[in-house]
Structures are given as structure tokens and as C-alpha cells.
């Protein structure tokens, strides 16, 4: 289901540094309400980041999830 406005998203990296997000646009993934997000993370993550906590803060609730980070190189 669509959420408007989108919640504020913050990132905490495996070194304990906080990052802001912006310029994200949700894209539907299917008919079940799932979406994908492309995020601009400021400042950018360091190359040795092994996981991130994504914190979503809405008007009446907060959600936190820890995600592994896998780095790939696409020149």
C-alpha cells in the first residue's frame, strides 16, 4: 500500500557512523504492496562497511532492520 509521506530513513554503518538518505523514489515490486528503493546516502558508505542498520521513522512508529552489505564492482 502506498505510504505518503514516505518515512524518514537513516543509516547507521558497521563503524557506528550515521548517514542521511535522500532522493529516493519507491518503485512497485509486484501486486502485493512491496516496493524497492534507490537511496542516495550522504556521506557515502566506506568500502569496508559490512552491515547497515536502516531506521525508518514515521509519524507514530519507528522500525529498525540490520542488513548485510555486499560490495560489487561494475566499472
PQR file with spaces between the fields and no chain letter, atoms N, CA, C, O and H, PARSE charges and radii, in Angstrom:
ATOM       1  N    UNK     1       0.839   -1.171    0.000 -0.4000 1.5000
ATOM       2  CA   UNK     1       0.000    0.000    0.000 -0.0000 2.0000
ATOM       3  C    UNK     1       0.878    1.225    0.000  0.5500 1.7000
ATOM       4  O    UNK     1       1.977    1.205    0.553 -0.5500 1.4000
ATOM       5  N    UNK     2       0.422    2.256   -0.594 -0.4000 1.5000
ATOM       6  CA   UNK     2       1.209    3.482   -0.690 -0.0000 2.0000
ATOM       7  C    UNK     2       1.266    4.182    0.660  0.5500 1.7000
ATOM       8  O    UNK     2       0.269    4.250    1.380 -0.5500 1.4000
ATOM       9  H    UNK     2      -0.471    2.272   -1.043  0.4000 1.0000
ATOM      10  N    UNK     3       2.430    4.693    0.991 -0.4000 1.5000
ATOM      11  CA   UNK     3       2.618    5.462    2.218 -0.0000 2.0000
ATOM      12  C    UNK     3       3.001    6.871    1.804  0.5500 1.7000
ATOM      13  O    UNK     3       3.956    7.072    1.055 -0.5500 1.4000
ATOM      14  H    UNK     3       3.239    4.637    0.407  0.4000 1.0000
ATOM      15  N    UNK     4       2.261    7.828    2.289 -0.4000 1.5000
ATOM      16  CA   UNK     4       2.558    9.207    1.944 -0.0000 2.0000
ATOM      17  C    UNK     4       2.350   10.063    3.180  0.5500 1.7000
ATOM      18  O    UNK     4       1.276    9.986    3.778 -0.5500 1.4000
ATOM      19  H    UNK     4       1.484    7.665    2.898  0.4000 1.0000
ATOM      20  N    UNK     5       3.285   10.851    3.588 -0.4000 1.5000
ATOM      21  CA   UNK     5       4.625   10.942    3.013 -0.0000 2.0000
ATOM      22  C    UNK     5       5.458    9.732    3.416  0.5500 1.7000
ATOM      23  O    UNK     5       5.158    9.042    4.390 -0.5500 1.4000
ATOM      24  H    UNK     5       4.157   10.913    3.103  0.4000 1.0000
ATOM      25  N    UNK     6       6.512    9.494    2.641 -0.4000 1.5000
ATOM      26  CA   UNK     6       7.414    8.407    2.974 -0.0000 2.0000
ATOM      27  C    UNK     6       8.125    8.718    4.290  0.5500 1.7000
ATOM      28  O    UNK     6       8.384    9.883    4.594 -0.5500 1.4000
ATOM      29  H    UNK     6       6.756   10.055    1.850  0.4000 1.0000
ATOM      30  N    UNK     7       8.442    7.684    5.071 -0.4000 1.5000
ATOM      31  CA   UNK     7       9.118    7.932    6.349 -0.0000 2.0000
ATOM      32  C    UNK     7      10.544    8.421    6.139  0.5500 1.7000
ATOM      33  O    UNK     7      11.145    8.186    5.091 -0.5500 1.4000
ATOM      34  H    UNK     7       8.232    6.738    4.825  0.4000 1.0000
ATOM      35  N    UNK     8      11.078    9.104    7.150 -0.4000 1.5000
ATOM      36  CA   UNK     8      12.491    9.485    7.120 -0.0000 2.0000
ATOM      37  C    UNK     8      13.320    8.218    7.275  0.5500 1.7000
ATOM      38  O    UNK     8      13.028    7.387    8.135 -0.5500 1.4000
ATOM      39  H    UNK     8      10.590    9.294    8.002  0.4000 1.0000
ATOM      40  N    UNK     9      14.351    8.064    6.451 -0.4000 1.5000
ATOM      41  CA   UNK     9      15.226    6.899    6.511 -0.0000 2.0000
ATOM      42  C    UNK     9      16.630    7.345    6.892  0.5500 1.7000
ATOM      43  O    UNK     9      17.195    8.248    6.275 -0.5500 1.4000
ATOM      44  H    UNK     9      14.588    8.739    5.752  0.4000 1.0000
ATOM      45  N    UNK    10      17.190    6.700    7.920 -0.4000 1.5000
ATOM      46  CA   UNK    10      18.549    6.960    8.377 -0.0000 2.0000
ATOM      47  C    UNK    10      19.329    5.663    8.314  0.5500 1.7000
ATOM      48  O    UNK    10      18.758    4.582    8.458 -0.5500 1.4000
ATOM      49  H    UNK    10      16.731    5.967    8.421  0.4000 1.0000
ATOM      50  N    UNK    11      20.631    5.765    8.099 -0.4000 1.5000
ATOM      51  CA   UNK    11      21.517    4.602    8.002 -0.0000 2.0000
ATOM      52  C    UNK    11      22.601    4.733    9.070  0.5500 1.7000
ATOM      53  O    UNK    11      23.224    5.787    9.200 -0.5500 1.4000
ATOM      54  H    UNK    11      21.094    6.643    7.982  0.4000 1.0000
ATOM      55  N    UNK    12      22.826    3.658    9.838 -0.4000 1.5000
ATOM      56  CA   UNK    12      23.983    3.589   10.738 -0.0000 2.0000
ATOM      57  C    UNK    12      24.845    2.447   10.241  0.5500 1.7000
ATOM      58  O    UNK    12      24.371    1.319   10.107 -0.5500 1.4000
ATOM      59  H    UNK    12      22.320    2.802    9.733  0.4000 1.0000
ATOM      60  N    UNK    13      26.127    2.738    9.962 -0.4000 1.5000
ATOM      61  CA   UNK    13      27.002    1.715    9.378 -0.0000 2.0000
ATOM      62  C    UNK    13      27.699    0.897   10.458  0.5500 1.7000
ATOM      63  O    UNK    13      27.581    1.195   11.647 -0.5500 1.4000
ATOM      64  H    UNK    13      26.512    3.654   10.071  0.4000 1.0000
ATOM      65  N    UNK    14      28.428   -0.138   10.036 -0.4000 1.5000
ATOM      66  CA   UNK    14      29.078   -1.069   10.964 -0.0000 2.0000
ATOM      67  C    UNK    14      30.168   -0.407   11.805  0.5500 1.7000
ATOM      68  O    UNK    14      30.626   -1.002   12.781 -0.5500 1.4000
ATOM      69  H    UNK    14      28.523   -0.380    9.070  0.4000 1.0000
ATOM      70  N    UNK    15      30.593    0.801   11.454 -0.4000 1.5000
ATOM      71  CA   UNK    15      31.564    1.539   12.263 -0.0000 2.0000
ATOM      72  C    UNK    15      30.874    2.520   13.215  0.5500 1.7000
ATOM      73  O    UNK    15      31.547    3.251   13.942 -0.5500 1.4000
ATOM      74  H    UNK    15      30.221    1.284   10.661  0.4000 1.0000
ATOM      75  N    UNK    16      29.531    2.540   13.215 -0.4000 1.5000
ATOM      76  CA   UNK    16      28.791    3.406   14.114 -0.0000 2.0000
ATOM      77  C    UNK    16      28.512    4.800   13.580  0.5500 1.7000
ATOM      78  O    UNK    16      27.977    5.636   14.308 -0.5500 1.4000
ATOM      79  H    UNK    16      28.985    1.946   12.624  0.4000 1.0000
ATOM      80  N    UNK    17      28.861    5.074   12.329 -0.4000 1.5000
ATOM      81  CA   UNK    17      28.622    6.396   11.737 -0.0000 2.0000
ATOM      82  C    UNK    17      27.187    6.481   11.210  0.5500 1.7000
ATOM      83  O    UNK    17      26.657    5.505   10.679 -0.5500 1.4000
ATOM      84  H    UNK    17      29.296    4.395   11.737  0.4000 1.0000
ATOM      85  N    UNK    18      26.568    7.644   11.358 -0.4000 1.5000
ATOM      86  CA   UNK    18      25.209    7.876   10.856 -0.0000 2.0000
ATOM      87  C    UNK    18      25.255    8.551    9.500  0.5500 1.7000
ATOM      88  O    UNK    18      26.140    9.361    9.224 -0.5500 1.4000
ATOM      89  H    UNK    18      26.999    8.437   11.789  0.4000 1.0000
ATOM      90  N    UNK    19      24.284    8.206    8.652 -0.4000 1.5000
ATOM      91  CA   UNK    19      24.167    8.752    7.303 -0.0000 2.0000
ATOM      92  C    UNK    19      22.717    9.142    7.055  0.5500 1.7000
ATOM      93  O    UNK    19      21.794    8.476    7.524 -0.5500 1.4000
ATOM      94  H    UNK    19      23.565    7.548    8.877  0.4000 1.0000
ATOM      95  N    UNK    20      22.532   10.217    6.320 -0.4000 1.5000
ATOM      96  CA   UNK    20      21.195   10.632    5.910 -0.0000 2.0000
ATOM      97  C    UNK    20      20.890   10.020    4.543  0.5500 1.7000
ATOM      98  O    UNK    20      21.797    9.625    3.811 -0.5500 1.4000
ATOM      99  H    UNK    20      23.282   10.758    5.939  0.4000 1.0000
ATOM     100  N    UNK    21      19.619    9.950    4.217 -0.4000 1.5000
ATOM     101  CA   UNK    21      19.225    9.475    2.887 -0.0000 2.0000
ATOM     102  C    UNK    21      18.370   10.539    2.225  0.5500 1.7000
ATOM     103  O    UNK    21      17.744   11.362    2.892 -0.5500 1.4000
ATOM     104  H    UNK    21      18.883   10.271    4.812  0.4000 1.0000
ATOM     105  N    UNK    22      18.356   10.507    0.931 -0.4000 1.5000
ATOM     106  CA   UNK    22      17.533   11.443    0.187 -0.0000 2.0000
ATOM     107  C    UNK    22      17.385   11.003   -1.251  0.5500 1.7000
ATOM     108  O    UNK    22      18.027   10.054   -1.701 -0.5500 1.4000
ATOM     109  H    UNK    22      18.865    9.838    0.389  0.4000 1.0000
ATOM     110  N    UNK    23      16.545   11.696   -1.948 -0.4000 1.5000
ATOM     111  CA   UNK    23      16.321   11.455   -3.375 -0.0000 2.0000
ATOM     112  C    UNK    23      15.944   10.004   -3.645  0.5500 1.7000
ATOM     113  O    UNK    23      16.472    9.383   -4.568 -0.5500 1.4000
ATOM     114  H    UNK    23      16.024   12.468   -1.583  0.4000 1.0000
ATOM     115  N    UNK    24      15.047    9.473   -2.856 -0.4000 1.5000
ATOM     116  CA   UNK    24      14.634    8.112   -3.113 -0.0000 2.0000
ATOM     117  C    UNK    24      13.230    8.096   -3.689  0.5500 1.7000
ATOM     118  O    UNK    24      12.368    8.891   -3.313 -0.5500 1.4000
ATOM     119  H    UNK    24      14.618    9.977   -2.107  0.4000 1.0000
ATOM     120  N    UNK    25      13.030    7.183   -4.595 -0.4000 1.5000
ATOM     121  CA   UNK    25      11.732    7.034   -5.238 -0.0000 2.0000
ATOM     122  C    UNK    25      11.333    5.572   -5.174  0.5500 1.7000
ATOM     123  O    UNK    25      12.035    4.718   -5.716 -0.5500 1.4000
ATOM     124  H    UNK    25      13.730    6.537   -4.900  0.4000 1.0000
ATOM     125  N    UNK    26      10.215    5.266   -4.517 -0.4000 1.5000
ATOM     126  CA   UNK    26       9.784    3.874   -4.451 -0.0000 2.0000
ATOM     127  C    UNK    26       9.290    3.392   -5.806  0.5500 1.7000
ATOM     128  O    UNK    26       8.657    4.134   -6.557 -0.5500 1.4000
ATOM     129  H    UNK    26       9.645    5.960   -4.077  0.4000 1.0000
ATOM     130  N    UNK    27       9.593    2.135   -6.100 -0.4000 1.5000
ATOM     131  CA   UNK    27       9.105    1.502   -7.328 -0.0000 2.0000
ATOM     132  C    UNK    27       8.381    0.225   -6.938  0.5500 1.7000
ATOM     133  O    UNK    27       8.929   -0.585   -6.190 -0.5500 1.4000
ATOM     134  H    UNK    27      10.108    1.533   -5.490  0.4000 1.0000
ATOM     135  N    UNK    28       7.154    0.025   -7.429 -0.4000 1.5000
ATOM     136  CA   UNK    28       6.422   -1.200   -7.094 -0.0000 2.0000
ATOM     137  C    UNK    28       7.199   -2.437   -7.535  0.5500 1.7000
ATOM     138  O    UNK    28       7.794   -2.455   -8.613 -0.5500 1.4000
ATOM     139  H    UNK    28       6.709    0.682   -8.036  0.4000 1.0000
ATOM     140  N    UNK    29       7.187   -3.472   -6.691 -0.4000 1.5000
ATOM     141  CA   UNK    29       7.861   -4.720   -6.998 -0.0000 2.0000
ATOM     142  C    UNK    29       6.874   -5.763   -7.500  0.5500 1.7000
ATOM     143  O    UNK    29       7.262   -6.690   -8.211 -0.5500 1.4000
ATOM     144  H    UNK    29       6.704   -3.457   -5.816  0.4000 1.0000
ATOM     145  N    UNK    30       5.646   -5.627   -7.150 -0.4000 1.5000
ATOM     146  CA   UNK    30       4.606   -6.565   -7.549 -0.0000 2.0000
ATOM     147  C    UNK    30       3.256   -6.045   -7.108  0.5500 1.7000
ATOM     148  O    UNK    30       3.109   -4.868   -6.780 -0.5500 1.4000
ATOM     149  H    UNK    30       5.331   -4.874   -6.573  0.4000 1.0000
ATOM     150  N    UNK    31       2.265   -6.932   -7.103 -0.4000 1.5000
ATOM     151  CA   UNK    31       0.912   -6.529   -6.729 -0.0000 2.0000
ATOM     152  C    UNK    31       0.636   -6.663   -5.238  0.5500 1.7000
ATOM     153  O    UNK    31      -0.468   -6.355   -4.787 -0.5500 1.4000
ATOM     154  H    UNK    31       2.385   -7.888   -7.370  0.4000 1.0000
ATOM     155  N    UNK    32       1.615   -7.114   -4.468 -0.4000 1.5000
ATOM     156  CA   UNK    32       1.385   -7.341   -3.046 -0.0000 2.0000
ATOM     157  C    UNK    32       1.796   -6.171   -2.163  0.5500 1.7000
ATOM     158  O    UNK    32       1.805   -6.302   -0.939 -0.5500 1.4000
ATOM     159  H    UNK    32       2.512   -7.363   -4.834  0.4000 1.0000
ATOM     160  N    UNK    33       2.136   -5.029   -2.757 -0.4000 1.5000
ATOM     161  CA   UNK    33       2.473   -3.846   -1.983 -0.0000 2.0000
ATOM     162  C    UNK    33       3.954   -3.654   -1.705  0.5500 1.7000
ATOM     163  O    UNK    33       4.338   -2.649   -1.107 -0.5500 1.4000
ATOM     164  H    UNK    33       2.129   -4.922   -3.751  0.4000 1.0000
ATOM     165  N    UNK    34       4.805   -4.601   -2.129 -0.4000 1.5000
ATOM     166  CA   UNK    34       6.241   -4.446   -1.918 -0.0000 2.0000
ATOM     167  C    UNK    34       6.797   -3.399   -2.876  0.5500 1.7000
ATOM     168  O    UNK    34       6.303   -3.235   -3.992 -0.5500 1.4000
ATOM     169  H    UNK    34       4.493   -5.418   -2.615  0.4000 1.0000
ATOM     170  N    UNK    35       7.830   -2.693   -2.425 -0.4000 1.5000
ATOM     171  CA   UNK    35       8.494   -1.690   -3.249 -0.0000 2.0000
ATOM     172  C    UNK    35      10.001   -1.844   -3.119  0.5500 1.7000
ATOM     173  O    UNK    35      10.495   -2.427   -2.153 -0.5500 1.4000
ATOM     174  H    UNK    35       8.231   -2.826   -1.518  0.4000 1.0000
ATOM     175  N    UNK    36      10.723   -1.319   -4.097 -0.4000 1.5000
ATOM     176  CA   UNK    36      12.177   -1.199   -4.000 -0.0000 2.0000
ATOM     177  C    UNK    36      12.507    0.287   -3.909  0.5500 1.7000
ATOM     178  O    UNK    36      11.763    1.133   -4.405 -0.5500 1.4000
ATOM     179  H    UNK    36      10.322   -0.846   -4.881  0.4000 1.0000
ATOM     180  N    UNK    37      13.627    0.589   -3.274 -0.4000 1.5000
ATOM     181  CA   UNK    37      14.060    1.970   -3.128 -0.0000 2.0000
ATOM     182  C    UNK    37      15.497    2.104   -3.600  0.5500 1.7000
ATOM     183  O    UNK    37      16.342    1.268   -3.279 -0.5500 1.4000
ATOM     184  H    UNK    37      14.231   -0.099   -2.872  0.4000 1.0000
ATOM     185  N    UNK    38      15.773    3.150   -4.358 -0.4000 1.5000
ATOM     186  CA   UNK    38      17.144    3.551   -4.661 -0.0000 2.0000
ATOM     187  C    UNK    38      17.434    4.751   -3.783  0.5500 1.7000
ATOM     188  O    UNK    38      16.719    5.752   -3.837 -0.5500 1.4000
ATOM     189  H    UNK    38      15.086    3.829   -4.619  0.4000 1.0000
ATOM     190  N    UNK    39      18.481    4.657   -2.973 -0.4000 1.5000
ATOM     191  CA   UNK    39      18.773    5.697   -1.993 -0.0000 2.0000
ATOM     192  C    UNK    39      20.066    6.426   -2.302  0.5500 1.7000
ATOM     193  O    UNK    39      21.051    5.811   -2.712 -0.5500 1.4000
ATOM     194  H    UNK    39      19.062    3.844   -2.929  0.4000 1.0000
ATOM     195  N    UNK    40      20.063    7.718   -2.108 -0.4000 1.5000
ATOM     196  CA   UNK    40      21.292    8.497   -2.075 -0.0000 2.0000
ATOM     197  C    UNK    40      21.690    8.572   -0.605  0.5500 1.7000
ATOM     198  O    UNK    40      20.931    9.096    0.210 -0.5500 1.4000
ATOM     199  H    UNK    40      19.263    8.217   -1.774  0.4000 1.0000
ATOM     200  N    UNK    41      22.870    8.055   -0.251 -0.4000 1.5000
ATOM     201  CA   UNK    41      23.334    8.021    1.130 -0.0000 2.0000
ATOM     202  C    UNK    41      24.437    9.047    1.300  0.5500 1.7000
ATOM     203  O    UNK    41      25.435    9.037    0.579 -0.5500 1.4000
ATOM     204  H    UNK    41      23.487    7.629   -0.914  0.4000 1.0000
ATOM     205  N    UNK    42      24.237    9.954    2.286 -0.4000 1.5000
ATOM     206  CA   UNK    42      25.169   11.058    2.498 -0.0000 2.0000
ATOM     207  C    UNK    42      25.617   11.065    3.948  0.5500 1.7000
ATOM     208  O    UNK    42      24.760   11.087    4.831 -0.5500 1.4000
ATOM     209  H    UNK    42      23.426    9.963    2.872  0.4000 1.0000
ATOM     210  N    UNK    43      26.912   11.046    4.247 -0.4000 1.5000
ATOM     211  CA   UNK    43      28.007   10.817    3.313 -0.0000 2.0000
ATOM     212  C    UNK    43      27.978    9.367    2.827  0.5500 1.7000
ATOM     213  O    UNK    43      27.353    8.509    3.451 -0.5500 1.4000
ATOM     214  H    UNK    43      27.608   11.028    3.530  0.4000 1.0000
ATOM     215  N    UNK    44      28.655    9.102    1.714 -0.4000 1.5000
ATOM     216  CA   UNK    44      28.655    7.738    1.166 -0.0000 2.0000
ATOM     217  C    UNK    44      29.241    6.733    2.155  0.5500 1.7000
ATOM     218  O    UNK    44      30.047    7.092    3.014 -0.5500 1.4000
ATOM     219  H    UNK    44      29.163    9.799    1.207  0.4000 1.0000
ATOM     220  N    UNK    45      28.831    5.472    2.028 -0.4000 1.5000
ATOM     221  CA   UNK    45      29.381    4.413    2.871 -0.0000 2.0000
ATOM     222  C    UNK    45      30.836    4.151    2.507  0.5500 1.7000
ATOM     223  O    UNK    45      31.225    4.269    1.345 -0.5500 1.4000
ATOM     224  H    UNK    45      28.177    5.179    1.330  0.4000 1.0000
ATOM     225  N    UNK    46      31.633    3.796    3.501 -0.4000 1.5000
ATOM     226  CA   UNK    46      33.025    3.402    3.263 -0.0000 2.0000
ATOM     227  C    UNK    46      33.039    1.992    2.669  0.5500 1.7000
ATOM     228  O    UNK    46      32.117    1.211    2.902 -0.5500 1.4000
ATOM     229  H    UNK    46      31.317    3.700    4.445  0.4000 1.0000
ATOM     230  N    UNK    47      34.074    1.670    1.911 -0.4000 1.5000
ATOM     231  CA   UNK    47      34.162    0.381    1.222 -0.0000 2.0000
ATOM     232  C    UNK    47      34.288   -0.805    2.169  0.5500 1.7000
ATOM     233  O    UNK    47      34.035   -1.938    1.760 -0.5500 1.4000
ATOM     234  H    UNK    47      34.824    2.304    1.722  0.4000 1.0000
ATOM     235  N    UNK    48      34.675   -0.575    3.432 -0.4000 1.5000
ATOM     236  CA   UNK    48      34.797   -1.681    4.376 -0.0000 2.0000
ATOM     237  C    UNK    48      33.542   -1.886    5.228  0.5500 1.7000
ATOM     238  O    UNK    48      33.573   -2.653    6.190 -0.5500 1.4000
ATOM     239  H    UNK    48      34.881    0.345    3.765  0.4000 1.0000
ATOM     240  N    UNK    49      32.448   -1.216    4.890 -0.4000 1.5000
ATOM     241  CA   UNK    49      31.191   -1.383    5.619 -0.0000 2.0000
ATOM     242  C    UNK    49      30.659   -2.795    5.406  0.5500 1.7000
ATOM     243  O    UNK    49      30.476   -3.224    4.267 -0.5500 1.4000
ATOM     244  H    UNK    49      32.424   -0.593    4.108  0.4000 1.0000
ATOM     245  N    UNK    50      30.408   -3.520    6.497 -0.4000 1.5000
ATOM     246  CA   UNK    50      29.944   -4.907    6.380 -0.0000 2.0000
ATOM     247  C    UNK    50      28.443   -5.043    6.606  0.5500 1.7000
ATOM     248  O    UNK    50      27.844   -6.010    6.135 -0.5500 1.4000
ATOM     249  H    UNK    50      30.556   -3.171    7.423  0.4000 1.0000
ATOM     250  N    UNK    51      27.821   -4.108    7.309 -0.4000 1.5000
ATOM     251  CA   UNK    51      26.379   -4.114    7.511 -0.0000 2.0000
ATOM     252  C    UNK    51      25.898   -2.697    7.752  0.5500 1.7000
ATOM     253  O    UNK    51      26.684   -1.807    8.078 -0.5500 1.4000
ATOM     254  H    UNK    51      28.307   -3.322    7.691  0.4000 1.0000
ATOM     255  N    UNK    52      24.595   -2.495    7.588 -0.4000 1.5000
ATOM     256  CA   UNK    52      23.970   -1.216    7.902 -0.0000 2.0000
ATOM     257  C    UNK    52      22.685   -1.473    8.682  0.5500 1.7000
ATOM     258  O    UNK    52      22.005   -2.478    8.471 -0.5500 1.4000
ATOM     259  H    UNK    52      23.957   -3.218    7.323  0.4000 1.0000
ATOM     260  N    UNK    53      22.369   -0.563    9.575 -0.4000 1.5000
ATOM     261  CA   UNK    53      21.054   -0.506   10.193 -0.0000 2.0000
ATOM     262  C    UNK    53      20.271    0.547    9.428  0.5500 1.7000
ATOM     263  O    UNK    53      20.727    1.682    9.286 -0.5500 1.4000
ATOM     264  H    UNK    53      22.921    0.253    9.746  0.4000 1.0000
ATOM     265  N    UNK    54      19.104    0.181    8.939 -0.4000 1.5000
ATOM     266  CA   UNK    54      18.209    1.136    8.289 -0.0000 2.0000
ATOM     267  C    UNK    54      17.117    1.463    9.299  0.5500 1.7000
ATOM     268  O    UNK    54      16.433    0.569    9.796 -0.5500 1.4000
ATOM     269  H    UNK    54      18.733   -0.741    9.054  0.4000 1.0000
ATOM     270  N    UNK    55      16.960    2.739    9.596 -0.4000 1.5000
ATOM     271  CA   UNK    55      15.979    3.186   10.567 -0.0000 2.0000
ATOM     272  C    UNK    55      14.947    4.034    9.833  0.5500 1.7000
ATOM     273  O    UNK    55      15.280    5.058    9.235 -0.5500 1.4000
ATOM     274  H    UNK    55      17.517    3.465    9.192  0.4000 1.0000
ATOM     275  N    UNK    56      13.686    3.596    9.885 -0.4000 1.5000
ATOM     276  CA   UNK    56      12.577    4.332    9.272 -0.0000 2.0000
ATOM     277  C    UNK    56      11.761    4.953   10.403  0.5500 1.7000
ATOM     278  O    UNK    56      11.318    4.260   11.319 -0.5500 1.4000
ATOM     279  H    UNK    56      13.415    2.765   10.371  0.4000 1.0000
ATOM     280  N    UNK    57      11.571    6.260   10.324 -0.4000 1.5000
ATOM     281  CA   UNK    57      10.857    6.982   11.368 -0.0000 2.0000
ATOM     282  C    UNK    57       9.632    7.634   10.748  0.5500 1.7000
ATOM     283  O    UNK    57       9.746    8.517    9.898 -0.5500 1.4000
ATOM     284  H    UNK    57      11.930    6.823    9.580  0.4000 1.0000
ATOM     285  N    UNK    58       8.455    7.188   11.185 -0.4000 1.5000
ATOM     286  CA   UNK    58       7.197    7.740   10.695 -0.0000 2.0000
ATOM     287  C    UNK    58       6.544    8.623   11.738  0.5500 1.7000
ATOM     288  O    UNK    58       7.168    8.990   12.734 -0.5500 1.4000
ATOM     289  H    UNK    58       8.362    6.471   11.875  0.4000 1.0000
ATOM     290  N    UNK    59       5.279    8.963   11.505 -0.4000 1.5000
ATOM     291  CA   UNK    59       4.568    9.861   12.415 -0.0000 2.0000
ATOM     292  C    UNK    59       4.257    9.203   13.756  0.5500 1.7000
ATOM     293  O    UNK    59       4.202    9.885   14.779 -0.5500 1.4000
ATOM     294  H    UNK    59       4.772    8.664   10.696  0.4000 1.0000
ATOM     295  N    UNK    60       4.050    7.871   13.762 -0.4000 1.5000
ATOM     296  CA   UNK    60       3.654    7.230   15.010 -0.0000 2.0000
ATOM     297  C    UNK    60       4.458    5.974   15.348  0.5500 1.7000
ATOM     298  O    UNK    60       4.149    5.287   16.322 -0.5500 1.4000
ATOM     299  H    UNK    60       4.095    7.318   12.930  0.4000 1.0000
ATOM     300  N    UNK    61       5.477    5.670   14.560 -0.4000 1.5000
ATOM     301  CA   UNK    61       6.244    4.449   14.819 -0.0000 2.0000
ATOM     302  C    UNK    61       7.647    4.574   14.243  0.5500 1.7000
ATOM     303  O    UNK    61       7.935    5.446   13.425 -0.5500 1.4000
ATOM     304  H    UNK    61       5.728    6.228   13.769  0.4000 1.0000
ATOM     305  N    UNK    62       8.512    3.664   14.703 -0.4000 1.5000
ATOM     306  CA   UNK    62       9.887    3.589   14.207 -0.0000 2.0000
ATOM     307  C    UNK    62      10.218    2.123   13.977  0.5500 1.7000
ATOM     308  O    UNK    62       9.834    1.261   14.767 -0.5500 1.4000
ATOM     309  H    UNK    62       8.278    2.955   15.367  0.4000 1.0000
ATOM     310  N    UNK    63      10.938    1.843   12.887 -0.4000 1.5000
ATOM     311  CA   UNK    63      11.344    0.480   12.552 -0.0000 2.0000
ATOM     312  C    UNK    63      12.835    0.485   12.264  0.5500 1.7000
ATOM     313  O    UNK    63      13.349    1.399   11.619 -0.5500 1.4000
ATOM     314  H    UNK    63      11.250    2.543   12.245  0.4000 1.0000
ATOM     315  N    UNK    64      13.532   -0.549   12.750 -0.4000 1.5000
ATOM     316  CA   UNK    64      14.968   -0.682   12.505 -0.0000 2.0000
ATOM     317  C    UNK    64      15.233   -2.089   12.000  0.5500 1.7000
ATOM     318  O    UNK    64      14.696   -3.058   12.536 -0.5500 1.4000
ATOM     319  H    UNK    64      13.114   -1.291   13.274  0.4000 1.0000
ATOM     320  N    UNK    65      16.067   -2.201   10.963 -0.4000 1.5000
ATOM     321  CA   UNK    65      16.449   -3.509   10.440 -0.0000 2.0000
ATOM     322  C    UNK    65      17.944   -3.484   10.127  0.5500 1.7000
ATOM     323  O    UNK    65      18.456   -2.485    9.623 -0.5500 1.4000
ATOM     324  H    UNK    65      16.503   -1.413   10.528  0.4000 1.0000
ATOM     325  N    UNK    66      18.645   -4.577   10.424 -0.4000 1.5000
ATOM     326  CA   UNK    66      20.069   -4.697   10.098 -0.0000 2.0000
ATOM     327  C    UNK    66      20.196   -5.507    8.817  0.5500 1.7000
ATOM     328  O    UNK    66      19.638   -6.597    8.694 -0.5500 1.4000
ATOM     329  H    UNK    66      18.229   -5.389   10.833  0.4000 1.0000
ATOM     330  N    UNK    67      20.943   -4.952    7.861 -0.4000 1.5000
ATOM     331  CA   UNK    67      21.124   -5.592    6.564 -0.0000 2.0000
ATOM     332  C    UNK    67      22.606   -5.800    6.271  0.5500 1.7000
ATOM     333  O    UNK    67      23.411   -4.904    6.523 -0.5500 1.4000
ATOM     334  H    UNK    67      21.397   -4.067    7.961  0.4000 1.0000
ATOM     335  N    UNK    68      22.981   -6.967    5.743 -0.4000 1.5000
ATOM     336  CA   UNK    68      24.365   -7.156    5.331 -0.0000 2.0000
ATOM     337  C    UNK    68      24.642   -6.321    4.072  0.5500 1.7000
ATOM     338  O    UNK    68      23.747   -6.075    3.263 -0.5500 1.4000
ATOM     339  H    UNK    68      22.326   -7.695    5.539  0.4000 1.0000
ATOM     340  N    UNK    69      25.884   -5.900    3.930 -0.4000 1.5000
ATOM     341  CA   UNK    69      26.306   -5.146    2.733 -0.0000 2.0000
ATOM     342  C    UNK    69      27.259   -6.014    1.949  0.5500 1.7000
ATOM     343  O    UNK    69      28.239   -6.522    2.494 -0.5500 1.4000
ATOM     344  H    UNK    69      26.611   -6.100    4.587  0.4000 1.0000
ATOM     345  N    UNK    70      26.979   -6.186    0.675 -0.4000 1.5000
ATOM     346  CA   UNK    70      27.875   -6.931   -0.217 -0.0000 2.0000
ATOM     347  C    UNK    70      28.318   -5.970   -1.316  0.5500 1.7000
ATOM     348  O    UNK    70      27.494   -5.397   -2.028 -0.5500 1.4000
ATOM     349  H    UNK    70      26.183   -5.773    0.232  0.4000 1.0000
ATOM     350  N    UNK    71      29.609   -5.808   -1.439 -0.4000 1.5000
ATOM     351  CA   UNK    71      30.156   -4.867   -2.404 -0.0000 2.0000
ATOM     352  C    UNK    71      30.471   -5.585   -3.700  0.5500 1.7000
ATOM     353  O    UNK    71      31.078   -6.656   -3.693 -0.5500 1.4000
ATOM     354  H    UNK    71      30.279   -6.274   -0.860  0.4000 1.0000
ATOM     355  N    UNK    72      30.061   -4.999   -4.809 -0.4000 1.5000
ATOM     356  CA   UNK    72      30.400   -5.492   -6.138 -0.0000 2.0000
ATOM     357  C    UNK    72      30.997   -4.362   -6.933  0.5500 1.7000
ATOM     358  O    UNK    72      30.703   -3.194   -6.674 -0.5500 1.4000
ATOM     359  H    UNK    72      29.568   -4.129   -4.815  0.4000 1.0000
ATOM     360  N    UNK    73      31.803   -4.678   -7.862 -0.4000 1.5000
ATOM     361  CA   UNK    73      32.459   -3.663   -8.691 -0.0000 2.0000
ATOM     362  C    UNK    73      31.950   -3.784  -10.105  0.5500 1.7000
ATOM     363  O    UNK    73      32.070   -4.839  -10.726 -0.5500 1.4000
ATOM     364  H    UNK    73      32.042   -5.626   -8.072  0.4000 1.0000
ATOM     365  N    UNK    74      31.374   -2.698  -10.623 -0.4000 1.5000
ATOM     366  CA   UNK    74      30.892   -2.644  -12.005 -0.0000 2.0000
ATOM     367  C    UNK    74      31.509   -1.431  -12.676  0.5500 1.7000
ATOM     368  O    UNK    74      30.931   -0.344  -12.649 -0.5500 1.4000
ATOM     369  H    UNK    74      31.276   -1.840  -10.118  0.4000 1.0000
ATOM     370  N    UNK    75      32.696   -1.608  -13.287 -0.4000 1.5000
ATOM     371  CA   UNK    75      33.358   -0.443  -13.904 -0.0000 2.0000
ATOM     372  C    UNK    75      32.606    0.098  -15.094  0.5500 1.7000
ATOM     373  O    UNK    75      33.041    1.071  -15.709 -0.5500 1.4000
ATOM     374  H    UNK    75      33.165   -2.491  -13.309  0.4000 1.0000
